[in-house]
């Protein structure tokens, strides 16, 4: 597990949790978007099949990345999170 604060040097409260798997290009794009926008997130890189299956079952999502809001609500994958971002709904509320 790694903590990311995005482009900011300040440690802000984690807004999202992202589950990724190695070799996933959408996972890379998700991290890049969050880092570029300075959106704080917690990153879990899942390398074994058991942990991947457990994350999919727990969050009800079948592909990676799996993006989860701070309140535990599953947002979806990269496409869903990017759509929220385009509408200005992915940023932390100030």
N, C-alpha and C positions, 0 to 999 in steps of 0.2 A: 504494500500500500504506500502510495506517495501523496503528499499534500501539495497542491498547487495554488498559488495565489494569482495566477495569470500574469499580466504584464506589470502589475503594480508591485512595488517592493513592500507594501504594507500587508500585514496578515489580516485579511478580512474574514468574516465568518463564512464557512463553507456553504455555498448555495446549492451545489449539485454533487452527486456522486456518480462517477462514470466507471462502468465495468468494461474492460477491453480484453481483447485476446491478441497475442502476437501475430503480426502479419496482416492485420486488418486495416485496410486503407481508410475506411470510414471512421475507424477509431482514431487514426492519425489526424484526419480532418476535424474530428470533434475536439481533440486536444488543441489543435491549432486555433480553432475558432474561439474557444474559451480563453486561451492564453492571450490571443490578440485583443480580445475585448476586455481582458482583466477580470473575468468572472471567476471567483474562487471555486475550486472543486477538489474533491478527494478522488484519487485515481486508484483503482484496483486492477492489476494486470493478472488475468486468470490464465494459468499455463496448463493445468491438468483438466482432463475431461470431466471429472467429478465436480470440480468447482464451477466449471462452465455450465454444466447441467443444473447444478443447484441454483446458480444466479438466474438462469432462464426460468426455472420453475418458480422461484421466490417472487420474481418481478413480472412474470407473465409475458415475457418478451422472448422471441425465438432467434433473434440475430444480435450481433454486436456492432457498435457499442450499445450498452444498456444505460440509459440516462435516467437518474432518479432525483427528484426534487428533495430539498431538505426535510420536508414533512413526510417523506417516504412514498410519495406518489410517483409511479412510473410515468415518465414523460414519453419514452419510446426510444428510438434510435437517433442517428445523425439527422435524418430527414425531418423528423418531428421537432427536434431541438432547434435546427436551423430555421424552420418555419416560425417557431416562437420568437427566435432572435430577430427575424425580419420584421415581425410585428411589434418589436420592442418589449416582449414579455419574458425574456430570458434573464434580463438584468436583475440584480438584487434590488428590492424595493428600498428607497431611501426615505 
